[in-house]
Amino acid sequence: MYWEKLSTETIQKSVFDALDKNLNYNTEPILGLPGTYLDQGQFYSFPFLKEAPFLSVLVNNPNHIGCHTYSAGEKYFSGTHQLEIDLLRICAEEILDAPKSGYDGYVAPGGTEANIQAQWMYRNYFMREKNAGLNEIGVIFSEDAHYSVYKASNLLGIMPITVKVGHDNREVLLDDLKKKLEDARNKGIRYLIVHLSMGTTIFGSVDSPASFLELVKRYFTHYFVHVDAAFGGFIYPFSAQKNELSFQNPEISSITIDGHKMLQSPYGTGVFLCRKSLIEYVQTPEASYVYGSDFTLCGSRSGANAVSMWMILMTYGSEGWSQMIRQLINRTDYLCKALDEIGIKYFRNPDMNIVAIDCNEISEELADKYYLVADNYLQPQWRKVVVMTHVTQEMIDSFLTDLKKEKQIVNQ
Ligand SMILES: *Cc1c(COP(=O)(O)O)cnc(C)c1O
């Protein structure tokens, strides 16, 4: 895995050069393009924009509609499109081990859309290539999967199939998986979308593809595997010794990886990636006025989002980012070691920065004081700590001091 770190000046220059290659409403006689020139009463050329490449792109408002790994796209914005293509290359080839140019993708509004996009694509594949009916297609996932998986199956009219996990280790229960696969077959499901997580939202647990797929294969010949790395995609590939959920695994056909979680980019930066020869199944041929056609759920989208992610990745370089993740993992190790010493029950994947604490071990007041998110607000069983960059050693120490005090009172 390697990408270069660039200086602030080089990043600024690259973004402004890209903007220069885009169409300029101030200098070109643009009669036919609607709506994308921002309201000049509100968004005039603020003088400070010269120093602010991201805000300049935001105000310039290039439209990144379409899928630029597939076709050239709207020629009006080719400068910033190129930065999106470079961003997707880094995510796919460097972070997620895709073969060179062997993928398509785009910067979606978020992980939710990227997950919907995956199910949409496979559903259409099964319908078009296998003549499948909606009632013959299902999507299977662990109960810890993100709720967007239900949103997608609901929208697409296919059957959601939830598999139970072990309470303490958050691993898929293979007996239950077997049972659910049998049930699904008996109900007439013939085509399966397997939705695996690289870092679940509440636990940071990571699915093991081998045992899951071995069982799937016993019951289904036709299936696709999507990996939801919305949360874990910018951590796990950097922290884990071996990542079985990358494109190096031939079973995996698509991956969601969000910028607006771990990469700390603005909202609007989900990334959808899939292997070549699949995105065609979500092409909308009727999008005839869009140069390069449309393959996305969202349609128009701001190029500023892609540029924000590109700038962050360039600021760190691969080595800088790996170091950052190492620090977060070490800080999480520190927290877990202290929890072990106090004797607090928790779940944590050792390559992730999420620690889910058993609710029996911590008072609601303390969990609320530190804003620990619950797995379920109506009936909380776990409250999680997420060790992000803003979570300092001092904050962790203060939390641990409070926790120790509470524990001592309880033990007295
Ligand atoms: C946050 C998250 C999502 C959804 O992402 P949005 O960007 O909020 O749409 C999907 N999957 C996982 C695992 C997540 O953590």
Ligand as a Chemical Component Dictionary entry (heavy atoms), coordinates in Angstrom:
data_LIG
# 
_chem_comp.id                   LIG 
_chem_comp.type                 NON-POLYMER 
_chem_comp.pdbx_formal_charge   0 
_chem_comp.three_letter_code    LIG 
# 
loop_
_chem_comp_atom.comp_id 
_chem_comp_atom.atom_id 
_chem_comp_atom.alt_atom_id 
_chem_comp_atom.type_symbol 
_chem_comp_atom.charge 
_chem_comp_atom.model_Cartn_x 
_chem_comp_atom.model_Cartn_y 
_chem_comp_atom.model_Cartn_z 
_chem_comp_atom.pdbx_ordinal 
LIG C1 C1 C 0 -22.351 4.821 9.297  1  
LIG C2 C2 C 0 -22.457 3.512 8.652  2  
LIG C3 C3 C 0 -23.229 3.333 7.492  3  
LIG C4 C4 C 0 -24.116 4.411 6.898  4  
LIG O1 O1 O 0 -23.418 5.489 6.530  5  
LIG P1 P1 P 0 -24.101 6.908 6.272  6  
LIG O2 O2 O 0 -22.922 7.609 5.741  7  
LIG O3 O3 O 0 -24.610 7.399 7.586  8  
LIG O4 O4 O 0 -25.154 6.740 5.256  9  
LIG C5 C5 C 0 -23.256 2.091 6.893  10 
LIG N1 N1 N 0 -22.565 1.083 7.428  11 
LIG C6 C6 C 0 -21.812 1.195 8.557  12 
LIG C7 C7 C 0 -21.084 0.018 9.072  13 
LIG C8 C8 C 0 -21.736 2.430 9.197  14 
LIG O5 O5 O 0 -21.010 2.541 10.309 15 
# 
loop_
_chem_comp_bond.comp_id 
_chem_comp_bond.atom_id_1 
_chem_comp_bond.atom_id_2 
_chem_comp_bond.value_order 
_chem_comp_bond.pdbx_ordinal 
LIG C1 C2 SING 1  
LIG C2 C3 SING 2  
LIG C2 C8 DOUB 3  
LIG C3 C4 SING 4  
LIG C3 C5 DOUB 5  
LIG C4 O1 SING 6  
LIG O1 P1 SING 7  
LIG P1 O2 DOUB 8  
LIG P1 O3 SING 9  
LIG P1 O4 SING 10 
LIG C5 N1 SING 11 
LIG N1 C6 DOUB 12 
LIG C6 C7 SING 13 
LIG C6 C8 SING 14 
LIG C8 O5 SING 15 
# 
